[in-house]
Structures are given as structure tokens and as C-alpha cells.
Amino acid sequence: MKHATSILLTSFLLFLSGCSNYPYPKVELKANGTPKTIWYQTLQEDPRSLDPQVTYDSVSQEVLFNIDESLYQYHYLKRKPFVLIPALGDGMPVRTRDADGGETYTLKIKKNILFQNDPCFVGGRGREVTSDDFIYAIKRIADPFIKAPTSPPVYETFAELIMGFTDFYKIAQQAGKANYSKPVLGLEKVDRYTFKIHLKKVYPQLKYWLAMPFFSPVPIEAITYYDGQLHDGERHEQFMFHPVGAGAYRLKSWERNQRLILVRNENYNRRDHYPTDGDQIYRKQGLLKDAGKPLPFVDEAYFTITREAIPMWTLFRQGYIDAIGHMGKRLGTENMAMAVASDGNLSPEFEKAGVRLDKITKLSTDYIAFNMRDPIVGKNKKLRQAMSTVYNFDRFNDYFFFGTKVKAQTPVPPGIFSYDPNYQNPFRTQDLVKAKQLMKEAGYEDGIDPKTGKPLALDFLYIAKGAESQREGQYITDQFRKIGINLNVKLITWSEMQTSVKQGRYQISRYGWVGDYPDPENFFFVFYSKSSGDTNITRYANPEFDKLFVQMQSMEDTPERLAVINKMRDILNEDCPWLYTFHEAFYAMNQGWTEHVLLHPVSYDMLKYYKVDPILRAKKQAEWNQPNYIFLIAFAGLLSVAIVPLVLLRRKS
């Protein structure tokens, strides 16, 4: 009897403790007694790697960009055009032409920049960043034994650019291990704070690479400590899961499939400051009110791993995440229907809640790829032109994306030199009559294959995302059926898609390219015949295009360069290795207690600029998550009905 009473009371207490749906640990206090300021966000999956020299997927970079810092960074409030400014660099690079046709970049780094505190250093205190750390990091790109979970085309790019890079790679391959004490001809240390990169040819785009994590400094102590020998009989967590950087934040903890926490880097010393100028649009929005204030603003960042859209959306509606639709988790179409009105503005409900809408167009191009080595689609230009001409993306955009995407006419997205919003691709006209004529010229009048006497059948690879993918695949099938083509849609996983396109085992597939930096060269090199199958997935090869591409690579943004780019554009439109569909554009929603939260089309090191009002957030969370007292009272009543007889029985006994 006593045992039964205890169980019921315990059940009641457990129920009371579960009334709060707050999903995070209690906020810790800082040394001055005030609560820490925390940013809450979701990620769709765990980062694959936090090793700066190999990390290439957007989820990993969204975390890593805030831990590692490179020589340069993008100005937060200058985007038309994009502007590079120093980060670890002491001023911008100095470029000099070499007598042999190459050029040299002279790079200086700031003094008294410290790595984060970490056990890999003597006494656990981060030491000063030097030019040796940059040279060591760049050599790691040429180390064939550093494995990447994805395949960034970094080594291939710089093997053609940096003097001696290929030699370092080949010697390491032959020896079975890279010897970092061996010099690389194209990497020259000048002094403790200065080094040079010698290139085989003129390459203005290097400045953009120097703003990416691939060129972030790495302390050799971290590699030795985390990827080296056993310590006290145990091997430490690998460096790819334990980055040691010089950015605004450091990794505090990482519970796989649950949560990853970043905390302010004590050695950052708030050395960076919020911008004091910016584009006119941001001035009008009041985003310069914190001009000149030291960064970062928030003390910690919680990244909760939320693979499904519904839990992520629920957390946002409850006020338990600060933004939705950021790089790590896009705003789904179901959520768009609830949050965004037909005019593209926030629905009244969300506007009343203080939510702000942010629309961003990424530097990316989505496309339908034709395998140029396939004996049917690859050898028949008129067939590819016909398919491109008939395809109606506008209706697809309205049906599946609420009209948010930007229709693509060329590989180059908005915001990049040479993009022309008024240009019309002659084979993206949605002209059924013209498309049928092209089919006739292709040898498939009315879509009939003369070899079989039946409609032409083609295989189409599409990434499986549930029922949505089936509907999208059916729409595309209906489009090509207008010209008599039967499309066999094969839904496969992203991993299977990567393997298929890399090996060239497909006829047609839907794919996409996300730019690494804001230069048209980054969107044309995926057609360069010498690019790997990971990037040039169509295996497109045109000698005239290649010649123009090499010429364009070394040119500054001038009318002469634009003329070359337009010739390349016209060649691609005629050959049609891609059916251009859209440039990625999506909405993000920020809670009313956040300040100056802007997505960036290129960079991910945005966390240091974010600011939150924790008092307003707590107030809204309390309003939006009030306990159900009716259910609580009912439960208490049922509990009392059970307890009272037990008490009476005990008194009688």
C-alpha cells in the first residue's frame, strides 16, 4: 500500500517536471553573474568533417567558418558588388607579374593573433599564428593521404596553379607519406608574418580562395596531438572532429545526432568590429546601429541536429530556435504555405509575432545534365536543344517553390560579373512548335525512334526526397512527353547520384552547382574539359570553349572579359550540355528578438554578427508555451481519486 502511494506521487512529480517543454540545459552564468547570450539554430545533419583543408559540404562549412578564420573575409554589408576585406591578413594581397608569365601573391598576416586554447599546445594555451601555419595548411591540400568525406576540387585546381604543388603530391604518393619538411617551390616564407605564393600563370581569382577555409592556418601541434600517436594509452578524437582555429568561436561539445555547441574563443579578444558602412539598402533597414562595436555578440551557439522538417518547424513556432531556413535547413514548401502569403510577404500571423522574412539568391545554378558521352543524348545536339526548348520551368517554379527561384538562362547566377537579367537563351523559350521542329531535325519526328518505331525512351536520375520527388519527376515527365519522349524517372539517394555522375553512368540527371566564390570563372570551369568528373559531370569538351576559358581566367572584370564570357555563353547555349533550370533562392525567417541577421550568398562566417535579445525571447517563449492547466487539473483530480482511498485504508489499518 505504501509502495503504491509512492508510485503515484512519483508519477505526479514526474508529470509536473515534464510540463515545461524547454529543450535545452539551463543557461549558465558568466563570470560577472549575468546569463550567457546564446544563439539557437538547427542543422539537418552532423557535419561530415571540420578539417578546413577538406571540408566542402554546406552543413560542415556553416559550423567551421565560425571556428577557423582565413586571410580574408567578405564585408557583411557590402554585396553589390561583393567586397573582400582583411581577416587574419594585414592588408590585402600584393600581386606582381613574373617574367615567365606567372604571378606572385605576397601575403602578410596580423601580429599577435592567437589560436584558441587547446590541450595540443604547451600548457593548453593557444600560441601565435605565423606564416608557417599557413604554408603547412596549404601543403595539406597536396597531401594525398588526407581523406575527404566529399571531394572538393581544390588540389586539382592548385596543381595547375602553384609551382611545385604536383611534385609534392607525387613524392608523397611514392613515399606513402607526405614529408612536410620538404619545401614547395611555390610556397615561400619571407618572415614570421609574411609569405608568398608563386603561380604558374596569372590568376586573379586566388583572392577569393584565400577567403575560404581551405587556406585557414592549421597548427602542426593539433595534427600531431589528434591524429598522431597514442596519449596515455588512448588516441584522442581525430582532428577532423576537433578543429583548432583562430576564429570567433571554438567547439565546446559535440553529441553526434543530437547537438553541437560553439563557445566564444577566449583568444579572439573581440578583435573584429561590426561594419561602419554598407550598401544603401542595409542603411535604410537600420543595420548600422551597432557600427564599430566589438564582435562577436553572442557567447554560445547551439546547433541542434534536426533531420525532419516538422520538429524543426515546431521548435521555431515555440520560439526555441532563432531562425529557420538558414543554410543548414531550408524552409520547406509546407512551411512556406503557412508562413508566406501569395504576394511573397509574411502572413499576418507571423508578422504579428514579430518574425522577419529574409530572401536570398545563392550563387548557384540548378540544371538538368545530359551525359555527353551517351550515344543518344550526348551525340545529338538537336535532341538536347529540343528538350531545353520545350521545358516550362515557370510552372514548375510556381507549383513546387512558390515562385521563389530565379529562372536560369546561363550558368552564371545574379550578383556575379556578366549576369544579364534581360538575356534570353534561344533554347529556353518554352516554344512547343520550335521544339517539335528540333525533334524532327534530330531524327525523332513526333518523338518516334526510327530504330524501334516507338517513342524515344530516356532514363532520368532524380534524387529521392519522398512524395515530393515523385510529383516533381512526374511534372518533368509530362513536359518531355509533349515532344513524344518517354522519360523513365529513377529515384535514387544523393550518395547514389554522386557515384553515378562521377562514373558517368547515366543519360540525364538533375544536378546543381554551388559557387565557391563570386566570379564567372567558377561557373564556367565545370564545362572545362580538363575539370574532373566530379565537377564536369557531363564530360563536355569543346576546344574553342576551352581556349576562351583559359583566356578568360586571367582577365580582370573589363568589357574585354565580358566579350569573351559572352562568346563562351553562346557556345554552351548552342551545344546545350545543360538544360538550365534555376538559381537557388529561398526564404529564411528570423525571430523578432534577433538583430542584423542576414544570410550571405557565399560565406558562412556570419554568427559573429548575430545579436539576440534574451529577455524578449524568454517573454515570447513563455507566451507561446503556456502549460495546459485544464489537463493538469484533470490529472491531479484523477490522482487524488486514487490516493484518497489509499490514505483511508491506511488510517483504518
C-alpha positions as CSV (number, residue, x, y, z in Angstrom):
1,M,0.0,0.0,0.0
2,K,2.8,2.4,0.9
3,H,4.6,1.3,-2.3
4,A,1.5,2.1,-4.4
5,T,1.2,5.6,-2.8
6,S,4.9,6.3,-3.6
7,I,4.5,5.3,-7.2
8,L,1.5,7.6,-7.7
9,L,3.3,10.5,-6.0
10,T,6.4,10.0,-8.1
11,S,4.3,9.9,-11.2
12,F,2.7,13.2,-10.3
13,L,6.1,14.8,-9.7
14,L,7.4,13.5,-13.0
15,F,4.4,14.9,-14.7
16,L,5.0,18.3,-13.1
17,S,8.7,18.3,-14.1
18,G,7.7,17.5,-17.7
19,C,5.2,20.3,-18.0
20,S,8.0,22.6,-19.4
21,N,8.9,21.7,-23.0
22,Y,12.1,23.8,-22.9
23,P,14.6,21.6,-24.9
24,Y,17.9,23.0,-23.7
25,P,20.0,22.8,-20.5
26,K,19.7,25.7,-18.0
27,V,21.6,28.8,-19.3
28,E,24.9,29.2,-17.5
29,L,26.1,32.4,-15.9
30,K,29.2,34.3,-17.0
31,A,31.9,35.4,-14.5
32,N,30.1,38.7,-13.9
33,G,26.9,36.9,-12.9
34,T,24.8,37.6,-16.0
35,P,23.4,34.8,-18.1
36,K,25.2,33.8,-21.3
37,T,23.7,35.0,-24.5
38,I,23.0,32.0,-26.8
39,W,22.1,31.6,-30.4
40,Y,19.8,28.6,-31.2
41,Q,19.7,27.0,-34.6
42,T,19.1,23.6,-36.3
43,L,21.3,21.6,-38.7
44,Q,19.9,18.9,-41.0
45,E,22.7,16.5,-40.1
46,D,26.0,16.3,-38.3
47,P,29.0,17.9,-40.0
48,R,30.9,15.4,-42.1
49,S,34.3,16.9,-41.2
50,L,35.6,20.1,-39.5
51,D,39.1,19.8,-41.2
52,P,39.4,23.0,-43.1
53,Q,41.5,21.6,-45.9
54,V,38.9,19.0,-47.0
55,T,35.6,20.3,-45.8
56,Y,33.3,21.1,-48.7
57,D,29.6,20.5,-47.8
58,S,27.5,23.4,-46.7
59,V,26.5,21.9,-43.3
60,S,30.1,21.4,-42.2
61,Q,31.1,24.8,-43.5
62,E,28.3,26.6,-41.6
63,V,30.0,25.4,-38.4
64,L,33.6,25.5,-39.5
65,F,33.6,29.1,-40.9
66,N,32.9,30.3,-37.3
67,I,35.9,28.3,-35.9
68,D,38.5,28.9,-38.5
69,E,39.4,32.3,-39.9
70,S,41.2,32.8,-43.2
71,L,43.3,35.7,-44.5
72,Y,40.3,37.5,-45.9
73,Q,36.5,37.7,-45.4
74,Y,33.5,39.2,-47.2
75,H,32.2,42.5,-46.0
76,Y,29.0,41.7,-44.2
77,L,27.0,44.7,-45.5
78,K,28.6,45.2,-49.0
79,R,27.2,42.8,-51.5
80,K,26.6,44.8,-54.7
81,P,29.3,44.0,-55.6
82,F,30.9,41.7,-53.0
83,V,33.8,43.2,-51.2
84,L,36.8,41.3,-49.7
85,I,38.4,42.7,-46.5
86,P,41.2,41.5,-44.3
87,A,40.5,38.9,-41.6
88,L,43.8,37.4,-40.4
89,G,45.5,39.3,-43.3
90,D,47.4,42.5,-42.6
91,G,46.0,44.4,-45.6
92,M,45.1,43.0,-49.0
93,P,47.5,40.8,-51.1
94,V,50.2,42.4,-53.3
95,R,50.3,40.9,-56.8
96,T,53.3,41.1,-59.0
97,R,53.8,39.7,-62.5
98,D,56.7,37.3,-63.1
99,A,58.9,37.3,-66.1
100,D,57.9,33.7,-67.0
101,G,54.2,34.7,-67.4
102,G,53.1,33.7,-63.9
103,E,52.5,36.0,-60.9
104,T,53.3,36.2,-57.2
105,Y,51.0,36.9,-54.3
106,T,52.7,38.5,-51.3
107,L,50.6,37.9,-48.2
108,K,51.1,39.5,-44.7
109,I,49.3,38.4,-41.6
110,K,48.5,40.4,-38.5
111,K,50.7,40.1,-35.4
112,N,49.5,38.8,-32.0
113,I,46.8,36.6,-33.4
114,L,46.4,33.6,-31.2
115,F,45.0,30.1,-31.9
116,Q,42.3,29.1,-29.4
117,N,43.3,27.5,-26.2
118,D,43.6,23.7,-26.6
119,P,45.4,20.7,-25.0
120,C,47.5,20.3,-28.1
121,F,49.6,23.3,-27.1
122,V,52.1,23.6,-24.3
123,G,50.2,24.4,-21.1
124,G,46.9,24.4,-23.1
125,R,47.4,28.0,-24.1
126,G,47.0,28.9,-27.8
127,R,50.1,30.2,-29.4
128,E,50.6,33.0,-32.0
129,V,49.6,32.3,-35.7
130,T,52.6,32.6,-38.0
131,S,53.3,32.3,-41.7
132,D,54.5,28.7,-41.1
133,D,50.9,27.7,-40.2
134,F,49.6,29.0,-43.5
135,I,52.3,27.2,-45.5
136,Y,51.7,24.0,-43.5
137,A,48.0,24.2,-44.2
138,I,48.4,24.8,-48.0
139,K,50.8,21.8,-48.1
140,R,48.0,19.7,-46.5
141,I,45.9,20.3,-49.7
142,A,48.5,18.5,-51.6
143,D,48.7,15.6,-49.2
144,P,47.2,12.6,-50.9
145,F,46.6,10.8,-47.6
146,I,44.3,13.3,-46.1
147,K,40.9,11.8,-46.9
148,A,37.8,13.8,-47.5
149,P,34.2,12.7,-47.0
150,T,33.3,14.8,-50.0
151,S,35.6,15.5,-53.0
152,P,36.5,19.2,-53.2
153,P,38.2,20.1,-56.4
154,V,40.9,22.0,-54.6
155,Y,44.0,20.0,-55.3
156,E,43.2,19.7,-59.0
157,T,42.8,23.5,-59.2
158,F,46.0,24.4,-57.5
159,A,48.1,21.6,-59.1
160,E,47.7,23.7,-62.2
161,L,48.5,26.9,-60.4
162,I,51.0,26.7,-57.6
163,M,54.6,25.9,-58.6
164,G,55.9,22.6,-57.3
165,F,52.4,21.5,-56.0
166,T,52.2,18.5,-58.2
167,D,55.8,17.4,-57.3
168,F,54.9,17.5,-53.5
169,Y,51.8,15.3,-54.2
170,K,53.7,12.8,-56.3
171,I,56.6,12.4,-54.0
172,A,54.2,11.8,-51.1
173,Q,52.3,9.2,-53.1
174,Q,55.5,7.3,-53.9
175,A,56.8,7.5,-50.3
176,G,53.5,6.5,-48.8
177,K,53.6,9.6,-46.6
178,A,53.9,13.4,-47.0
179,N,57.1,15.0,-45.7
180,Y,56.1,18.5,-44.6
181,S,59.7,19.5,-44.0
182,K,60.2,19.4,-47.8
183,P,59.8,22.8,-49.5
184,V,57.2,23.5,-52.2
185,L,58.6,25.7,-54.9
186,G,55.5,27.9,-55.0
187,L,55.3,28.5,-51.2
188,E,57.9,30.9,-49.9
189,K,58.3,32.0,-46.3
190,V,59.6,35.6,-46.1
191,D,59.5,36.1,-42.4
192,R,57.3,35.2,-39.3
193,Y,54.4,37.3,-40.6
194,T,54.9,37.2,-44.4
195,F,54.8,34.5,-47.1
196,K,54.5,34.3,-50.9
197,I,52.6,32.1,-53.3
198,H,54.2,31.7,-56.7
199,L,51.7,30.9,-59.5
200,K,52.4,29.4,-62.9
201,K,50.0,31.8,-64.6
202,V,48.1,35.0,-63.8
203,Y,45.0,34.1,-61.7
204,P,43.0,37.0,-60.2
205,Q,40.6,34.6,-58.5
206,L,43.1,33.4,-55.9
207,K,42.0,36.2,-53.6
208,Y,38.6,34.5,-53.3
209,W,40.2,31.2,-52.4
210,L,42.2,32.9,-49.7
211,A,38.8,33.7,-48.0
212,M,37.8,30.1,-47.8
213,P,38.6,27.6,-45.0
214,F,40.9,25.6,-47.4
215,F,43.5,28.3,-46.7
216,S,42.9,28.7,-43.0
217,P,46.0,28.2,-40.8
218,V,46.5,24.9,-39.0
219,P,48.9,24.4,-36.1
220,I,51.0,21.3,-36.6
221,E,50.6,20.6,-32.9
222,A,46.9,19.9,-33.4
223,I,47.6,17.3,-36.2
224,T,50.3,15.6,-34.1
225,Y,48.1,15.6,-31.0
226,Y,44.8,14.4,-32.5
227,D,45.9,12.3,-35.5
228,G,49.3,11.2,-34.1
229,Q,50.5,8.6,-31.6
230,L,48.6,7.3,-28.5
231,H,48.4,9.5,-25.5
232,D,48.2,7.8,-22.1
233,G,47.3,4.6,-23.8
234,E,44.4,6.3,-25.7
235,R,44.1,8.0,-29.1
236,H,42.4,11.4,-29.0
237,E,39.4,12.3,-31.2
238,Q,40.5,12.9,-34.8
239,F,41.4,16.4,-35.9
240,M,38.5,16.3,-38.4
241,F,36.2,16.2,-35.4
242,H,38.2,18.6,-33.2
243,P,39.2,21.7,-35.1
244,V,41.7,24.1,-33.6
245,G,41.3,27.5,-35.2
246,A,41.7,31.3,-34.7
247,G,38.1,32.3,-35.4
248,A,35.5,34.0,-33.2
249,Y,34.3,30.6,-31.7
250,R,35.7,27.2,-30.7
251,L,34.0,23.8,-30.5
252,K,32.8,23.3,-26.9
253,S,31.0,19.9,-27.3
254,W,29.5,17.6,-30.0
255,E,27.0,14.9,-29.2
256,R,26.5,13.0,-32.5
257,N,23.0,13.2,-33.9
258,Q,21.9,15.5,-31.1
259,R,23.7,18.8,-30.6
260,L,26.8,20.7,-31.4
261,I,27.8,23.7,-29.2
262,L,30.2,26.6,-30.1
263,V,31.5,28.9,-27.5
264,R,33.3,32.2,-27.7
265,N,37.0,31.9,-28.4
266,E,38.7,33.5,-25.4
267,N,41.7,34.4,-27.5
268,Y,39.7,36.2,-30.2
269,N,39.7,39.3,-27.8
270,R,36.9,40.9,-29.8
271,R,39.5,42.0,-32.3
272,D,36.9,42.4,-35.1
273,H,34.2,45.0,-35.2
274,Y,30.7,45.4,-36.7
275,P,30.9,47.3,-40.0
276,T,30.7,51.0,-40.1
277,D,29.4,51.3,-43.6
278,G,27.4,49.2,-46.1
279,D,25.0,49.1,-49.1
280,Q,22.2,51.7,-49.1
281,I,19.6,49.0,-48.6
282,Y,21.1,47.9,-45.3
283,R,21.5,51.5,-44.1
284,K,17.8,52.0,-44.7
285,Q,17.0,48.9,-42.7
286,G,18.9,50.3,-39.7
287,L,21.6,47.6,-39.8
288,L,24.4,50.0,-38.9
289,K,23.1,51.0,-35.4
290,D,25.8,48.7,-33.9
291,A,28.6,50.2,-36.1
292,G,32.0,49.8,-34.7
293,K,31.0,47.6,-31.7
294,P,33.4,44.6,-31.0
295,L,32.4,41.2,-32.2
296,P,31.1,38.6,-31.5
297,F,27.8,39.5,-29.8
298,V,26.6,36.1,-28.6
299,D,28.6,33.9,-26.2
300,E,27.5,30.5,-27.4
301,A,25.7,28.8,-30.3
302,Y,23.6,25.7,-30.1
303,F,23.2,23.7,-33.3
304,T,20.5,21.1,-32.8
305,I,20.6,18.2,-35.3
306,T,17.0,18.0,-36.7
307,R,16.7,15.9,-39.8
308,E,13.0,16.2,-40.3
309,A,11.1,19.4,-41.2
310,I,8.2,19.0,-38.7
311,P,10.3,19.0,-35.5
312,M,12.4,21.9,-36.8
313,W,9.2,23.9,-37.6
314,T,7.8,23.1,-34.2
315,L,10.9,24.4,-32.4
316,F,10.6,27.7,-34.4
317,R,6.9,28.1,-33.6
318,Q,7.7,27.5,-29.9
319,G,10.4,30.1,-30.0
320,Y,13.2,27.6,-29.3
321,I,15.2,28.4,-32.4
322,D,16.1,31.8,-33.5
323,A,16.0,31.4,-37.3
324,I,14.7,28.9,-39.8
325,G,15.6,28.5,-43.4
326,H,19.3,29.0,-42.9
327,M,21.9,27.0,-44.9
328,G,21.7,24.0,-42.6
329,K,17.9,23.6,-43.0
330,R,15.9,25.1,-45.8
331,L,12.3,26.3,-45.3
332,G,10.1,23.5,-46.7
333,T,7.2,24.1,-49.1
334,E,4.7,23.1,-46.5
335,N,6.0,25.7,-44.1
336,M,6.1,28.3,-46.9
337,A,2.4,27.8,-47.4
338,M,1.7,28.7,-43.8
339,A,4.2,31.5,-43.4
340,V,4.3,33.3,-46.7
341,A,1.3,35.0,-48.4
342,S,0.7,34.9,-52.1
343,D,2.3,38.3,-52.6
344,G,5.6,37.0,-51.2
345,N,5.3,38.7,-47.8
346,L,4.8,37.2,-44.4
347,S,1.4,36.0,-43.4
348,P,-0.4,38.3,-40.9
349,E,0.1,35.7,-38.1
350,F,3.8,35.7,-38.4
351,E,4.1,39.4,-39.0
352,K,2.1,39.9,-35.7
353,A,4.6,37.6,-33.9
354,G,7.4,39.9,-35.0
355,V,9.0,37.4,-37.4
356,R,11.1,38.9,-40.2
357,L,11.5,37.4,-43.7
358,D,14.8,37.3,-45.5
359,K,15.1,36.3,-49.1
360,I,18.4,35.3,-50.6
361,T,19.6,34.3,-54.0
362,K,22.6,31.9,-53.7
363,L,25.5,31.7,-56.1
364,S,24.2,28.5,-57.6
365,T,22.7,27.0,-60.7
366,D,20.3,24.0,-60.8
367,Y,20.2,22.1,-64.1
368,I,19.3,19.0,-66.0
369,A,22.5,17.4,-67.2
370,F,23.0,15.5,-70.4
371,N,25.7,12.9,-70.5
372,M,27.8,14.0,-73.5
373,R,29.3,10.5,-73.8
374,D,25.9,8.8,-74.1
375,P,25.3,7.5,-77.6
376,I,21.8,9.0,-77.8
377,V,21.6,12.3,-75.9
378,G,25.4,13.0,-76.0
379,K,25.7,12.7,-79.8
380,N,22.6,14.6,-80.8
381,K,22.7,18.3,-80.2
382,K,19.3,19.0,-81.8
383,L,17.7,16.5,-79.3
384,R,19.2,18.3,-76.3
385,Q,18.0,21.7,-77.8
386,A,14.5,20.4,-78.3
387,M,14.3,19.2,-74.7
388,S,15.6,22.5,-73.4
389,T,13.2,24.5,-75.6
390,V,10.0,22.7,-74.5
391,Y,10.7,22.6,-70.8
392,N,8.5,25.0,-68.8
393,F,10.2,25.9,-65.6
394,D,7.9,28.8,-64.7
395,R,5.0,26.5,-63.9
396,F,7.4,24.1,-62.0
397,N,8.6,27.1,-60.0
398,D,5.0,28.1,-59.1
399,Y,3.9,24.5,-58.3
400,F,6.9,23.4,-56.1
401,F,8.7,26.6,-55.0
402,F,6.0,29.2,-54.6
403,G,7.7,31.2,-57.4
404,T,10.8,31.9,-55.2
405,K,13.5,30.5,-57.6
406,V,15.2,32.7,-60.3
407,K,14.9,31.2,-63.8
408,A,18.3,30.4,-65.3
409,Q,19.3,31.4,-68.8
410,T,23.0,30.7,-68.4
411,P,25.3,29.1,-65.9
412,V,26.0,32.5,-64.2
413,P,23.7,33.5,-61.3
414,P,22.7,37.0,-60.2
415,G,25.3,39.0,-58.3
416,I,28.2,38.0,-60.5
417,F,30.0,39.9,-63.2
418,S,28.5,39.2,-66.7
419,Y,25.0,38.3,-65.3
420,D,22.3,40.0,-67.5
421,P,18.8,39.8,-66.2
422,N,17.4,40.7,-69.6
423,Y,19.2,38.0,-71.6
424,Q,17.1,35.3,-73.2
425,N,18.6,31.9,-74.1
426,P,17.3,31.0,-77.6
427,F,16.7,27.4,-76.4
428,R,14.9,28.3,-73.2
429,T,11.8,29.8,-74.8
430,Q,9.2,27.2,-73.9
431,D,8.2,27.0,-77.6
432,L,6.4,23.8,-78.4
433,V,6.4,24.4,-82.2
434,K,10.1,25.1,-82.3
435,A,10.8,22.1,-80.0
436,K,8.9,19.8,-82.3
437,Q,10.8,21.1,-85.3
438,L,14.1,20.5,-83.5
439,M,13.0,16.9,-82.7
440,K,12.4,16.4,-86.4
441,E,15.9,17.7,-87.2
442,A,17.2,15.4,-84.5
443,G,15.8,12.4,-86.4
444,Y,12.9,11.8,-83.9
445,E,9.8,13.3,-85.6
446,D,6.9,13.3,-83.2
447,G,9.3,11.6,-80.7
448,I,9.4,8.3,-82.6
449,D,12.7,6.4,-82.6
450,P,13.2,5.3,-86.2
451,K,15.2,2.2,-85.0
452,T,12.3,0.9,-82.9
453,G,9.2,2.6,-84.3
454,K,8.3,3.5,-80.7
455,P,8.5,6.8,-78.7
456,L,12.1,7.6,-77.7
457,A,12.7,6.4,-74.2
458,L,15.4,8.0,-71.9
459,D,16.5,7.3,-68.4
460,F,16.4,10.2,-65.9
461,L,18.1,10.1,-62.5
462,Y,16.4,12.1,-59.7
463,I,17.2,12.4,-56.0
464,A,14.6,10.7,-53.8
465,K,13.0,13.1,-51.3
466,G,9.7,11.3,-50.7
467,A,6.4,12.1,-52.4
468,E,7.7,15.5,-53.4
469,S,10.3,13.9,-55.7
470,Q,7.7,11.7,-57.3
471,R,5.5,14.7,-58.1
472,E,8.4,16.7,-59.5
473,G,9.5,13.7,-61.6
474,Q,6.0,13.4,-63.0
475,Y,5.9,17.1,-63.9
476,I,9.2,16.8,-65.8
477,T,8.0,13.6,-67.5
478,D,4.9,15.4,-68.7
479,Q,7.0,18.2,-70.1
480,F,9.0,15.9,-72.4
481,R,6.0,13.9,-73.3
482,K,4.8,17.0,-75.2
483,I,7.5,16.2,-77.8
484,G,7.0,12.5,-77.7
485,I,9.8,11.5,-75.3
486,N,9.0,8.8,-72.6
487,L,11.1,9.6,-69.6
488,N,11.9,6.8,-67.2
489,V,12.5,8.5,-63.8
490,K,14.7,6.6,-61.4
491,L,14.6,7.9,-57.8
492,I,17.9,7.4,-56.1
493,T,19.7,8.6,-53.0
494,W,22.1,11.5,-53.0
495,S,25.0,9.1,-52.5
496,E,23.9,7.0,-55.4
497,M,23.6,10.1,-57.5
498,Q,27.1,11.3,-56.7
499,T,28.5,7.8,-57.7
500,S,26.5,7.7,-60.9
501,V,27.5,11.1,-62.2
502,K,31.1,10.7,-61.1
503,Q,31.4,7.4,-63.1
504,G,29.3,8.8,-66.0
505,R,26.7,6.1,-65.6
506,Y,23.6,8.0,-66.6
507,Q,21.8,9.5,-69.6
508,I,20.1,12.5,-68.0
509,S,20.1,13.7,-64.4
510,R,19.0,16.6,-62.3
511,Y,22.0,18.2,-60.6
512,G,23.3,21.6,-59.4
513,W,26.4,23.6,-58.9
514,V,27.0,26.0,-55.9
515,G,29.7,28.6,-56.5
516,D,32.7,28.8,-54.2
517,Y,33.3,32.5,-55.0
518,P,31.7,35.4,-56.8
519,D,33.4,35.1,-60.2
520,P,32.1,33.8,-63.5
521,E,35.2,31.6,-63.8
522,N,33.8,29.4,-61.0
523,F,30.6,28.7,-63.1
524,F,32.4,28.1,-66.4
525,F,35.2,25.8,-65.2
526,V,32.6,23.0,-64.7
527,F,32.5,22.8,-68.6
528,Y,36.3,22.9,-69.0
529,S,37.4,19.6,-70.5
530,K,40.3,19.3,-68.0
531,S,38.0,19.5,-65.0
532,S,37.4,16.3,-63.2
533,G,34.3,14.2,-63.5
534,D,33.2,15.4,-60.0
535,T,32.7,18.9,-61.5
536,N,32.3,18.5,-65.3
537,I,29.8,15.7,-64.8
538,T,28.5,15.9,-68.4
539,R,32.1,15.3,-69.7
540,Y,31.6,18.2,-72.0
541,A,34.6,19.0,-74.3
542,N,34.8,21.8,-76.8
543,P,38.3,23.0,-77.9
544,E,37.0,26.5,-78.8
545,F,35.3,26.8,-75.4
546,D,38.5,25.6,-73.6
547,K,40.6,28.2,-75.4
548,L,38.3,31.0,-74.4
549,F,38.0,29.7,-70.8
550,V,41.8,29.8,-70.3
551,Q,41.9,33.3,-71.7
552,M,39.0,34.5,-69.5
553,Q,40.6,33.0,-66.4
554,S,43.5,35.5,-66.3
555,M,41.4,38.6,-67.2
556,E,40.1,41.3,-64.8
557,D,36.5,42.4,-65.0
558,T,36.6,44.6,-68.1
559,P,34.5,45.0,-71.3
560,E,37.0,42.7,-73.0
561,R,36.5,40.0,-70.4
562,L,32.7,40.3,-70.8
563,A,33.0,39.9,-74.6
564,V,34.9,36.6,-74.0
565,I,32.4,35.4,-71.5
566,N,29.5,36.1,-73.9
567,K,31.2,34.0,-76.6
568,M,31.5,31.1,-74.1
569,R,27.9,31.5,-73.1
570,D,26.8,31.3,-76.7
571,I,28.9,28.2,-77.4
572,L,27.3,26.5,-74.4
573,N,23.8,27.5,-75.4
574,E,24.3,26.0,-78.8
575,D,25.9,22.8,-77.5
576,C,23.4,22.5,-74.7
577,P,25.2,20.2,-72.3
578,W,22.9,21.6,-69.5
579,L,19.2,22.4,-69.5
580,Y,19.4,25.4,-67.2
581,T,16.5,25.5,-64.7
582,F,17.0,27.9,-61.8
583,H,19.3,29.8,-59.5
584,E,18.7,28.8,-55.9
585,A,16.7,31.4,-54.0
586,F,14.9,30.8,-50.7
587,Y,13.3,32.4,-47.7
588,A,14.7,32.5,-44.2
589,M,12.7,33.5,-41.2
590,N,14.2,35.3,-38.2
591,Q,12.5,35.7,-34.8
592,G,11.7,39.2,-33.6
593,W,14.3,39.1,-30.9
594,T,17.2,38.7,-33.3
595,E,19.1,41.6,-34.8
596,H,21.1,42.1,-38.1
597,V,20.8,38.5,-39.1
598,L,21.5,38.3,-42.8
599,L,22.3,35.2,-44.9
600,H,25.3,35.6,-47.3
601,P,25.3,34.1,-50.8
602,V,28.9,33.0,-50.5
603,S,30.2,33.0,-46.9
604,Y,29.1,31.2,-43.8
605,D,31.1,33.1,-41.1
606,M,28.0,35.1,-40.1
607,L,27.5,34.0,-36.5
608,K,29.7,36.7,-35.0
609,Y,27.4,39.4,-36.4
610,Y,24.2,37.9,-34.9
611,K,22.6,39.5,-31.9
612,V,19.7,38.5,-29.7
613,D,17.6,40.0,-27.0
614,P,17.3,37.1,-24.4
615,I,14.7,39.0,-22.3
616,L,12.3,39.4,-25.2
617,R,12.9,35.8,-26.3
618,A,12.1,34.5,-22.8
619,K,8.9,36.6,-22.7
620,K,7.8,35.2,-26.1
621,Q,8.7,31.6,-25.2
622,A,6.5,31.9,-22.0
623,E,3.6,33.3,-24.1
624,W,3.9,30.6,-26.8
625,N,4.4,27.6,-24.4
626,Q,1.8,28.1,-21.7
627,P,1.1,24.8,-19.9
628,N,-2.3,23.2,-20.3
629,Y,-3.7,23.8,-16.8
630,I,-7.1,22.1,-17.6
631,F,-5.3,18.8,-18.4
632,L,-3.1,19.3,-15.3
633,I,-6.1,19.8,-13.0
634,A,-7.8,16.8,-14.5
635,F,-4.7,14.7,-13.9
636,A,-4.4,16.0,-10.3
637,G,-8.1,15.1,-9.8
638,L,-7.6,11.6,-11.1
639,L,-4.5,11.2,-8.9
640,S,-6.5,12.4,-5.8
641,V,-9.2,9.8,-6.5
642,A,-6.5,7.2,-6.5
643,I,-4.7,8.5,-3.4
644,V,-7.6,9.2,-1.0
645,P,-8.8,5.6,-0.8
646,L,-5.3,4.5,0.0
647,V,-5.0,7.0,2.7
648,L,-8.3,6.0,4.3
649,L,-7.3,2.3,4.1
650,R,-4.1,3.2,5.9
651,R,-5.9,5.0,8.7
652,K,-8.3,2.1,9.2
653,S,-5.4,-0.3,9.5
